[in-house]
Amino acid sequence: MKTSNFKLLTLFCAMALFATTFSSCSDDDGPTVNITVNEGPNGDIGGDFTGDGGSGSRTINWTNNLATADYNADITATSTGVFELIVADANGDVVLNRTITGGTEPDTIDGVTNAGEPGEWTVTIVLASFNGDGSYSLSAGN
């Protein structure tokens, strides 16, 4: 009888150790970010972003048949973090790199990119320790 209690106790300890090890390594409840694309990649492009203190990025391929692009981005609710918008032309040359820092003014950026090579552009959204939400949009310039 002592042997079977020892086996049961050993089995129980092994299961508890296994469960504790894998649940303590999980980061499912950690800070996150979400960057969506609501329109595009042909014509106008735009979307939303949210975060609860996390960091992340998303790169979107966008067809721009003109040499510039009109852009707009704003943070509608945030207390911390950084939003960055990076746009590169068809040659890979950066034509825009703008940042909004949470909790400071201005909380909106807009304007026209530098001139670049028409074709397949890339739009990269970067959120760093971002807590809040906002939106972005781009359209072909002139």
Rosetta constraint file for C-alpha pairs under 8 A:
AtomPair CA 1 CA 5 HARMONIC 6.48 0.50
AtomPair CA 2 CA 6 HARMONIC 6.20 0.50
AtomPair CA 3 CA 7 HARMONIC 6.24 0.50
AtomPair CA 4 CA 8 HARMONIC 6.13 0.50
AtomPair CA 5 CA 9 HARMONIC 6.04 0.50
AtomPair CA 6 CA 10 HARMONIC 6.03 0.50
AtomPair CA 7 CA 11 HARMONIC 6.04 0.50
AtomPair CA 8 CA 12 HARMONIC 6.11 0.50
AtomPair CA 9 CA 13 HARMONIC 6.15 0.50
AtomPair CA 10 CA 14 HARMONIC 6.13 0.50
AtomPair CA 11 CA 15 HARMONIC 6.23 0.50
AtomPair CA 12 CA 16 HARMONIC 6.20 0.50
AtomPair CA 13 CA 17 HARMONIC 6.05 0.50
AtomPair CA 14 CA 18 HARMONIC 6.07 0.50
AtomPair CA 15 CA 19 HARMONIC 6.13 0.50
AtomPair CA 16 CA 20 HARMONIC 6.04 0.50
AtomPair CA 17 CA 21 HARMONIC 6.02 0.50
AtomPair CA 18 CA 22 HARMONIC 6.42 0.50
AtomPair CA 19 CA 23 HARMONIC 6.04 0.50
AtomPair CA 20 CA 24 HARMONIC 5.89 0.50
AtomPair CA 21 CA 25 HARMONIC 6.53 0.50
AtomPair CA 22 CA 26 HARMONIC 6.56 0.50
AtomPair CA 30 CA 54 HARMONIC 7.69 0.50
AtomPair CA 31 CA 51 HARMONIC 7.47 0.50
AtomPair CA 31 CA 52 HARMONIC 5.44 0.50
AtomPair CA 31 CA 53 HARMONIC 5.09 0.50
AtomPair CA 31 CA 54 HARMONIC 4.26 0.50
AtomPair CA 31 CA 55 HARMONIC 7.72 0.50
AtomPair CA 32 CA 51 HARMONIC 5.68 0.50
AtomPair CA 32 CA 52 HARMONIC 5.72 0.50
AtomPair CA 32 CA 53 HARMONIC 6.47 0.50
AtomPair CA 32 CA 54 HARMONIC 4.22 0.50
AtomPair CA 32 CA 55 HARMONIC 6.61 0.50
AtomPair CA 32 CA 56 HARMONIC 7.89 0.50
AtomPair CA 33 CA 49 HARMONIC 7.30 0.50
AtomPair CA 33 CA 50 HARMONIC 5.61 0.50
AtomPair CA 33 CA 51 HARMONIC 4.09 0.50
AtomPair CA 33 CA 52 HARMONIC 6.57 0.50
AtomPair CA 33 CA 53 HARMONIC 7.52 0.50
AtomPair CA 33 CA 54 HARMONIC 5.35 0.50
AtomPair CA 33 CA 55 HARMONIC 6.08 0.50
AtomPair CA 33 CA 56 HARMONIC 6.24 0.50
AtomPair CA 33 CA 127 HARMONIC 7.31 0.50
AtomPair CA 33 CA 130 HARMONIC 7.33 0.50
AtomPair CA 34 CA 49 HARMONIC 5.50 0.50
AtomPair CA 34 CA 50 HARMONIC 5.26 0.50
AtomPair CA 34 CA 51 HARMONIC 6.28 0.50
AtomPair CA 35 CA 47 HARMONIC 7.38 0.50
AtomPair CA 35 CA 48 HARMONIC 5.99 0.50
AtomPair CA 35 CA 49 HARMONIC 4.37 0.50
AtomPair CA 35 CA 50 HARMONIC 6.67 0.50
AtomPair CA 35 CA 57 HARMONIC 7.57 0.50
AtomPair CA 35 CA 58 HARMONIC 6.72 0.50
AtomPair CA 35 CA 125 HARMONIC 7.71 0.50
AtomPair CA 36 CA 47 HARMONIC 5.28 0.50
AtomPair CA 36 CA 48 HARMONIC 5.33 0.50
AtomPair CA 36 CA 49 HARMONIC 6.20 0.50
AtomPair CA 37 CA 45 HARMONIC 7.35 0.50
AtomPair CA 37 CA 46 HARMONIC 5.79 0.50
AtomPair CA 37 CA 47 HARMONIC 4.36 0.50
AtomPair CA 37 CA 48 HARMONIC 6.87 0.50
AtomPair CA 38 CA 45 HARMONIC 7.43 0.50
AtomPair CA 38 CA 46 HARMONIC 5.73 0.50
AtomPair CA 38 CA 47 HARMONIC 4.68 0.50
AtomPair CA 38 CA 48 HARMONIC 7.48 0.50
AtomPair CA 39 CA 44 HARMONIC 6.64 0.50
AtomPair CA 39 CA 45 HARMONIC 4.95 0.50
AtomPair CA 39 CA 46 HARMONIC 5.34 0.50
AtomPair CA 39 CA 47 HARMONIC 6.75 0.50
AtomPair CA 40 CA 44 HARMONIC 5.63 0.50
AtomPair CA 40 CA 45 HARMONIC 4.27 0.50
AtomPair CA 40 CA 46 HARMONIC 6.86 0.50
AtomPair CA 40 CA 62 HARMONIC 7.06 0.50
AtomPair CA 41 CA 45 HARMONIC 5.88 0.50
AtomPair CA 41 CA 60 HARMONIC 7.60 0.50
AtomPair CA 41 CA 61 HARMONIC 6.51 0.50
AtomPair CA 41 CA 62 HARMONIC 4.68 0.50
AtomPair CA 41 CA 63 HARMONIC 6.25 0.50
AtomPair CA 42 CA 62 HARMONIC 6.24 0.50
AtomPair CA 42 CA 63 HARMONIC 5.33 0.50
AtomPair CA 42 CA 64 HARMONIC 7.50 0.50
AtomPair CA 43 CA 63 HARMONIC 7.09 0.50
AtomPair CA 43 CA 64 HARMONIC 7.31 0.50
AtomPair CA 43 CA 139 HARMONIC 6.67 0.50
AtomPair CA 43 CA 140 HARMONIC 7.18 0.50
AtomPair CA 44 CA 137 HARMONIC 7.30 0.50
AtomPair CA 44 CA 138 HARMONIC 5.80 0.50
AtomPair CA 44 CA 139 HARMONIC 4.47 0.50
AtomPair CA 44 CA 140 HARMONIC 6.95 0.50
AtomPair CA 45 CA 62 HARMONIC 7.42 0.50
AtomPair CA 45 CA 137 HARMONIC 5.59 0.50
AtomPair CA 45 CA 138 HARMONIC 5.26 0.50
AtomPair CA 45 CA 139 HARMONIC 6.42 0.50
AtomPair CA 46 CA 135 HARMONIC 7.43 0.50
AtomPair CA 46 CA 136 HARMONIC 5.37 0.50
AtomPair CA 46 CA 137 HARMONIC 3.95 0.50
AtomPair CA 46 CA 138 HARMONIC 6.21 0.50
AtomPair CA 47 CA 135 HARMONIC 5.67 0.50
AtomPair CA 47 CA 136 HARMONIC 5.61 0.50
AtomPair CA 47 CA 137 HARMONIC 6.58 0.50
AtomPair CA 48 CA 133 HARMONIC 7.39 0.50
AtomPair CA 48 CA 134 HARMONIC 5.75 0.50
AtomPair CA 48 CA 135 HARMONIC 4.20 0.50
AtomPair CA 48 CA 136 HARMONIC 6.35 0.50
AtomPair CA 49 CA 133 HARMONIC 5.47 0.50
AtomPair CA 49 CA 134 HARMONIC 5.43 0.50
AtomPair CA 49 CA 135 HARMONIC 6.00 0.50
AtomPair CA 50 CA 130 HARMONIC 7.77 0.50
AtomPair CA 50 CA 131 HARMONIC 7.24 0.50
AtomPair CA 50 CA 132 HARMONIC 5.63 0.50
AtomPair CA 50 CA 133 HARMONIC 4.17 0.50
AtomPair CA 50 CA 134 HARMONIC 6.63 0.50
AtomPair CA 51 CA 55 HARMONIC 7.84 0.50
AtomPair CA 51 CA 127 HARMONIC 8.00 0.50
AtomPair CA 51 CA 130 HARMONIC 5.31 0.50
AtomPair CA 51 CA 131 HARMONIC 4.77 0.50
AtomPair CA 51 CA 132 HARMONIC 5.40 0.50
AtomPair CA 51 CA 133 HARMONIC 6.43 0.50
AtomPair CA 52 CA 129 HARMONIC 7.96 0.50
AtomPair CA 52 CA 130 HARMONIC 6.34 0.50
AtomPair CA 52 CA 131 HARMONIC 4.41 0.50
AtomPair CA 52 CA 132 HARMONIC 6.48 0.50
AtomPair CA 53 CA 80 HARMONIC 7.67 0.50
AtomPair CA 53 CA 81 HARMONIC 7.25 0.50
AtomPair CA 53 CA 128 HARMONIC 7.84 0.50
AtomPair CA 53 CA 129 HARMONIC 4.61 0.50
AtomPair CA 53 CA 130 HARMONIC 4.66 0.50
AtomPair CA 53 CA 131 HARMONIC 4.50 0.50
AtomPair CA 54 CA 127 HARMONIC 7.59 0.50
AtomPair CA 54 CA 128 HARMONIC 6.57 0.50
AtomPair CA 54 CA 129 HARMONIC 4.79 0.50
AtomPair CA 54 CA 130 HARMONIC 5.61 0.50
AtomPair CA 54 CA 131 HARMONIC 7.21 0.50
AtomPair CA 55 CA 126 HARMONIC 7.66 0.50
AtomPair CA 55 CA 127 HARMONIC 5.19 0.50
AtomPair CA 55 CA 128 HARMONIC 4.31 0.50
AtomPair CA 55 CA 129 HARMONIC 5.07 0.50
AtomPair CA 55 CA 130 HARMONIC 6.33 0.50
AtomPair CA 56 CA 126 HARMONIC 5.99 0.50
AtomPair CA 56 CA 127 HARMONIC 5.39 0.50
AtomPair CA 56 CA 128 HARMONIC 6.57 0.50
AtomPair CA 57 CA 124 HARMONIC 6.92 0.50
AtomPair CA 57 CA 125 HARMONIC 5.43 0.50
AtomPair CA 57 CA 126 HARMONIC 4.31 0.50
AtomPair CA 57 CA 127 HARMONIC 6.07 0.50
AtomPair CA 58 CA 124 HARMONIC 5.64 0.50
AtomPair CA 58 CA 125 HARMONIC 5.38 0.50
AtomPair CA 58 CA 126 HARMONIC 6.75 0.50
AtomPair CA 59 CA 122 HARMONIC 6.54 0.50
AtomPair CA 59 CA 123 HARMONIC 5.56 0.50
AtomPair CA 59 CA 124 HARMONIC 4.24 0.50
AtomPair CA 59 CA 125 HARMONIC 6.46 0.50
AtomPair CA 60 CA 122 HARMONIC 5.61 0.50
AtomPair CA 60 CA 123 HARMONIC 5.13 0.50
AtomPair CA 60 CA 124 HARMONIC 6.32 0.50
AtomPair CA 61 CA 120 HARMONIC 6.49 0.50
AtomPair CA 61 CA 121 HARMONIC 5.87 0.50
AtomPair CA 61 CA 122 HARMONIC 4.65 0.50
AtomPair CA 61 CA 123 HARMONIC 6.44 0.50
AtomPair CA 62 CA 120 HARMONIC 5.62 0.50
AtomPair CA 62 CA 121 HARMONIC 5.08 0.50
AtomPair CA 62 CA 122 HARMONIC 5.84 0.50
AtomPair CA 62 CA 123 HARMONIC 7.04 0.50
AtomPair CA 63 CA 119 HARMONIC 5.61 0.50
AtomPair CA 63 CA 120 HARMONIC 4.62 0.50
AtomPair CA 63 CA 121 HARMONIC 5.98 0.50
AtomPair CA 64 CA 69 HARMONIC 7.69 0.50
AtomPair CA 64 CA 118 HARMONIC 5.74 0.50
AtomPair CA 64 CA 119 HARMONIC 5.33 0.50
AtomPair CA 64 CA 120 HARMONIC 6.27 0.50
AtomPair CA 64 CA 121 HARMONIC 6.43 0.50
AtomPair CA 64 CA 139 HARMONIC 7.96 0.50
AtomPair CA 64 CA 140 HARMONIC 5.78 0.50
AtomPair CA 65 CA 118 HARMONIC 4.86 0.50
AtomPair CA 65 CA 119 HARMONIC 5.36 0.50
AtomPair CA 65 CA 140 HARMONIC 7.13 0.50
AtomPair CA 66 CA 117 HARMONIC 7.81 0.50
AtomPair CA 66 CA 118 HARMONIC 5.12 0.50
AtomPair CA 66 CA 119 HARMONIC 7.69 0.50
AtomPair CA 66 CA 140 HARMONIC 5.96 0.50
AtomPair CA 66 CA 141 HARMONIC 6.26 0.50
AtomPair CA 66 CA 142 HARMONIC 6.31 0.50
AtomPair CA 67 CA 115 HARMONIC 5.15 0.50
AtomPair CA 67 CA 116 HARMONIC 4.98 0.50
AtomPair CA 67 CA 117 HARMONIC 5.66 0.50
AtomPair CA 67 CA 118 HARMONIC 5.11 0.50
AtomPair CA 67 CA 140 HARMONIC 7.97 0.50
AtomPair CA 67 CA 141 HARMONIC 6.95 0.50
AtomPair CA 67 CA 142 HARMONIC 6.95 0.50
AtomPair CA 68 CA 112 HARMONIC 6.67 0.50
AtomPair CA 68 CA 113 HARMONIC 5.55 0.50
AtomPair CA 68 CA 114 HARMONIC 6.23 0.50
AtomPair CA 68 CA 115 HARMONIC 4.92 0.50
AtomPair CA 68 CA 116 HARMONIC 6.24 0.50
AtomPair CA 68 CA 118 HARMONIC 7.93 0.50
AtomPair CA 68 CA 140 HARMONIC 6.36 0.50
AtomPair CA 68 CA 141 HARMONIC 4.62 0.50
AtomPair CA 68 CA 142 HARMONIC 6.20 0.50
AtomPair CA 69 CA 112 HARMONIC 5.61 0.50
AtomPair CA 69 CA 113 HARMONIC 5.43 0.50
AtomPair CA 69 CA 138 HARMONIC 6.38 0.50
AtomPair CA 69 CA 139 HARMONIC 5.53 0.50
AtomPair CA 69 CA 140 HARMONIC 4.49 0.50
AtomPair CA 69 CA 141 HARMONIC 3.98 0.50
AtomPair CA 69 CA 142 HARMONIC 7.44 0.50
AtomPair CA 70 CA 110 HARMONIC 7.46 0.50
AtomPair CA 70 CA 111 HARMONIC 5.74 0.50
AtomPair CA 70 CA 112 HARMONIC 4.49 0.50
AtomPair CA 70 CA 113 HARMONIC 6.49 0.50
AtomPair CA 70 CA 138 HARMONIC 5.53 0.50
AtomPair CA 70 CA 139 HARMONIC 5.29 0.50
AtomPair CA 70 CA 140 HARMONIC 6.22 0.50
AtomPair CA 70 CA 141 HARMONIC 5.23 0.50
AtomPair CA 71 CA 109 HARMONIC 7.86 0.50
AtomPair CA 71 CA 110 HARMONIC 5.27 0.50
AtomPair CA 71 CA 111 HARMONIC 5.59 0.50
AtomPair CA 71 CA 112 HARMONIC 6.14 0.50
AtomPair CA 71 CA 113 HARMONIC 7.37 0.50
AtomPair CA 71 CA 136 HARMONIC 7.56 0.50
AtomPair CA 71 CA 137 HARMONIC 5.72 0.50
AtomPair CA 71 CA 138 HARMONIC 4.45 0.50
AtomPair CA 71 CA 139 HARMONIC 6.68 0.50
AtomPair CA 72 CA 108 HARMONIC 7.39 0.50
AtomPair CA 72 CA 109 HARMONIC 5.68 0.50
AtomPair CA 72 CA 110 HARMONIC 4.19 0.50
AtomPair CA 72 CA 111 HARMONIC 6.81 0.50
AtomPair CA 72 CA 136 HARMONIC 5.63 0.50
AtomPair CA 72 CA 137 HARMONIC 5.34 0.50
AtomPair CA 72 CA 138 HARMONIC 6.57 0.50
AtomPair CA 73 CA 108 HARMONIC 5.69 0.50
AtomPair CA 73 CA 109 HARMONIC 5.36 0.50
AtomPair CA 73 CA 110 HARMONIC 6.44 0.50
AtomPair CA 73 CA 134 HARMONIC 7.40 0.50
AtomPair CA 73 CA 135 HARMONIC 5.65 0.50
AtomPair CA 73 CA 136 HARMONIC 4.13 0.50
AtomPair CA 73 CA 137 HARMONIC 6.42 0.50
AtomPair CA 74 CA 100 HARMONIC 7.95 0.50
AtomPair CA 74 CA 107 HARMONIC 5.73 0.50
AtomPair CA 74 CA 108 HARMONIC 4.17 0.50
AtomPair CA 74 CA 109 HARMONIC 6.37 0.50
AtomPair CA 74 CA 134 HARMONIC 5.48 0.50
AtomPair CA 74 CA 135 HARMONIC 5.69 0.50
AtomPair CA 74 CA 136 HARMONIC 6.61 0.50
AtomPair CA 75 CA 100 HARMONIC 7.79 0.50
AtomPair CA 75 CA 102 HARMONIC 7.54 0.50
AtomPair CA 75 CA 107 HARMONIC 5.55 0.50
AtomPair CA 75 CA 108 HARMONIC 6.49 0.50
AtomPair CA 75 CA 132 HARMONIC 7.43 0.50
AtomPair CA 75 CA 133 HARMONIC 5.88 0.50
AtomPair CA 75 CA 134 HARMONIC 4.16 0.50
AtomPair CA 75 CA 135 HARMONIC 6.75 0.50
AtomPair CA 76 CA 107 HARMONIC 7.73 0.50
AtomPair CA 76 CA 132 HARMONIC 7.46 0.50
AtomPair CA 76 CA 133 HARMONIC 5.82 0.50
AtomPair CA 76 CA 134 HARMONIC 4.96 0.50
AtomPair CA 76 CA 135 HARMONIC 7.82 0.50
AtomPair CA 77 CA 132 HARMONIC 5.01 0.50
AtomPair CA 77 CA 133 HARMONIC 5.46 0.50
AtomPair CA 77 CA 134 HARMONIC 6.94 0.50
AtomPair CA 78 CA 102 HARMONIC 5.60 0.50
AtomPair CA 78 CA 103 HARMONIC 6.35 0.50
AtomPair CA 78 CA 130 HARMONIC 7.74 0.50
AtomPair CA 78 CA 131 HARMONIC 5.55 0.50
AtomPair CA 78 CA 132 HARMONIC 4.00 0.50
AtomPair CA 78 CA 133 HARMONIC 6.48 0.50
AtomPair CA 79 CA 102 HARMONIC 5.44 0.50
AtomPair CA 79 CA 103 HARMONIC 4.80 0.50
AtomPair CA 79 CA 131 HARMONIC 6.32 0.50
AtomPair CA 79 CA 132 HARMONIC 6.85 0.50
AtomPair CA 80 CA 101 HARMONIC 7.39 0.50
AtomPair CA 80 CA 102 HARMONIC 4.64 0.50
AtomPair CA 80 CA 103 HARMONIC 5.89 0.50
AtomPair CA 80 CA 129 HARMONIC 7.04 0.50
AtomPair CA 80 CA 130 HARMONIC 5.90 0.50
AtomPair CA 80 CA 131 HARMONIC 5.50 0.50
AtomPair CA 80 CA 132 HARMONIC 7.61 0.50
AtomPair CA 81 CA 101 HARMONIC 6.08 0.50
AtomPair CA 81 CA 102 HARMONIC 5.15 0.50
AtomPair CA 81 CA 127 HARMONIC 7.27 0.50
AtomPair CA 81 CA 128 HARMONIC 5.59 0.50
AtomPair CA 81 CA 129 HARMONIC 4.66 0.50
AtomPair CA 81 CA 130 HARMONIC 3.91 0.50
AtomPair CA 81 CA 131 HARMONIC 6.05 0.50
AtomPair CA 82 CA 99 HARMONIC 6.92 0.50
AtomPair CA 82 CA 100 HARMONIC 5.86 0.50
AtomPair CA 82 CA 101 HARMONIC 4.58 0.50
AtomPair CA 82 CA 102 HARMONIC 5.88 0.50
AtomPair CA 82 CA 126 HARMONIC 7.89 0.50
AtomPair CA 82 CA 127 HARMONIC 5.69 0.50
AtomPair CA 82 CA 128 HARMONIC 5.13 0.50
AtomPair CA 82 CA 129 HARMONIC 6.74 0.50
AtomPair CA 82 CA 130 HARMONIC 5.81 0.50
AtomPair CA 83 CA 99 HARMONIC 5.64 0.50
AtomPair CA 83 CA 100 HARMONIC 5.18 0.50
AtomPair CA 83 CA 101 HARMONIC 6.43 0.50
AtomPair CA 83 CA 102 HARMONIC 7.79 0.50
AtomPair CA 83 CA 125 HARMONIC 7.27 0.50
AtomPair CA 83 CA 126 HARMONIC 5.83 0.50
AtomPair CA 83 CA 127 HARMONIC 4.83 0.50
AtomPair CA 83 CA 128 HARMONIC 6.76 0.50
AtomPair CA 83 CA 130 HARMONIC 7.29 0.50
AtomPair CA 84 CA 97 HARMONIC 7.13 0.50
AtomPair CA 84 CA 98 HARMONIC 5.74 0.50
AtomPair CA 84 CA 99 HARMONIC 4.33 0.50
AtomPair CA 84 CA 100 HARMONIC 6.42 0.50
AtomPair CA 84 CA 124 HARMONIC 7.99 0.50
AtomPair CA 84 CA 125 HARMONIC 5.80 0.50
AtomPair CA 84 CA 126 HARMONIC 4.99 0.50
AtomPair CA 84 CA 127 HARMONIC 6.49 0.50
AtomPair CA 85 CA 96 HARMONIC 7.37 0.50
AtomPair CA 85 CA 97 HARMONIC 5.70 0.50
AtomPair CA 85 CA 98 HARMONIC 5.37 0.50
AtomPair CA 85 CA 99 HARMONIC 6.39 0.50
AtomPair CA 85 CA 123 HARMONIC 7.22 0.50
AtomPair CA 85 CA 124 HARMONIC 5.94 0.50
AtomPair CA 85 CA 125 HARMONIC 5.00 0.50
AtomPair CA 85 CA 126 HARMONIC 6.62 0.50
AtomPair CA 86 CA 94 HARMONIC 7.08 0.50
AtomPair CA 86 CA 95 HARMONIC 7.86 0.50
AtomPair CA 86 CA 96 HARMONIC 5.51 0.50
AtomPair CA 86 CA 97 HARMONIC 4.46 0.50
AtomPair CA 86 CA 98 HARMONIC 6.66 0.50
AtomPair CA 86 CA 123 HARMONIC 5.86 0.50
AtomPair CA 86 CA 124 HARMONIC 5.06 0.50
AtomPair CA 86 CA 125 HARMONIC 6.57 0.50
AtomPair CA 87 CA 94 HARMONIC 5.75 0.50
AtomPair CA 87 CA 95 HARMONIC 5.77 0.50
AtomPair CA 87 CA 96 HARMONIC 5.03 0.50
AtomPair CA 87 CA 97 HARMONIC 6.57 0.50
AtomPair CA 87 CA 121 HARMONIC 7.13 0.50
AtomPair CA 87 CA 122 HARMONIC 5.74 0.50
AtomPair CA 87 CA 123 HARMONIC 4.62 0.50
AtomPair CA 87 CA 124 HARMONIC 6.34 0.50
AtomPair CA 88 CA 92 HARMONIC 5.18 0.50
AtomPair CA 88 CA 93 HARMONIC 5.13 0.50
AtomPair CA 88 CA 94 HARMONIC 4.14 0.50
AtomPair CA 88 CA 95 HARMONIC 5.47 0.50
AtomPair CA 88 CA 96 HARMONIC 7.01 0.50
AtomPair CA 88 CA 121 HARMONIC 5.61 0.50
AtomPair CA 88 CA 122 HARMONIC 5.26 0.50
AtomPair CA 88 CA 123 HARMONIC 6.64 0.50
AtomPair CA 89 CA 93 HARMONIC 5.48 0.50
AtomPair CA 89 CA 94 HARMONIC 6.48 0.50
AtomPair CA 89 CA 95 HARMONIC 6.55 0.50
AtomPair CA 89 CA 116 HARMONIC 5.40 0.50
AtomPair CA 89 CA 117 HARMONIC 5.47 0.50
AtomPair CA 89 CA 118 HARMONIC 6.70 0.50
AtomPair CA 89 CA 119 HARMONIC 7.31 0.50
AtomPair CA 89 CA 120 HARMONIC 6.92 0.50
AtomPair CA 89 CA 121 HARMONIC 4.56 0.50
AtomPair CA 89 CA 122 HARMONIC 6.71 0.50
AtomPair CA 90 CA 116 HARMONIC 7.51 0.50
AtomPair CA 90 CA 117 HARMONIC 5.34 0.50
AtomPair CA 90 CA 118 HARMONIC 5.97 0.50
AtomPair CA 90 CA 119 HARMONIC 5.17 0.50
AtomPair CA 90 CA 120 HARMONIC 4.95 0.50
AtomPair CA 90 CA 121 HARMONIC 5.00 0.50
AtomPair CA 90 CA 122 HARMONIC 7.81 0.50
AtomPair CA 91 CA 116 HARMONIC 7.99 0.50
AtomPair CA 91 CA 117 HARMONIC 6.32 0.50
AtomPair CA 92 CA 121 HARMONIC 7.60 0.50
AtomPair CA 92 CA 122 HARMONIC 7.92 0.50
AtomPair CA 93 CA 116 HARMONIC 7.37 0.50
AtomPair CA 95 CA 113 HARMONIC 5.64 0.50
AtomPair CA 95 CA 114 HARMONIC 4.86 0.50
AtomPair CA 95 CA 115 HARMONIC 6.66 0.50
AtomPair CA 95 CA 116 HARMONIC 6.41 0.50
AtomPair CA 96 CA 113 HARMONIC 5.45 0.50
AtomPair CA 96 CA 114 HARMONIC 6.59 0.50
AtomPair CA 98 CA 109 HARMONIC 7.69 0.50
AtomPair CA 100 CA 106 HARMONIC 7.30 0.50
AtomPair CA 100 CA 107 HARMONIC 6.14 0.50
AtomPair CA 100 CA 108 HARMONIC 7.12 0.50
AtomPair CA 100 CA 109 HARMONIC 7.42 0.50
AtomPair CA 101 CA 105 HARMONIC 7.90 0.50
AtomPair CA 101 CA 107 HARMONIC 7.35 0.50
AtomPair CA 102 CA 107 HARMONIC 7.21 0.50
AtomPair CA 102 CA 130 HARMONIC 7.72 0.50
AtomPair CA 103 CA 107 HARMONIC 7.96 0.50
AtomPair CA 112 CA 141 HARMONIC 7.07 0.50
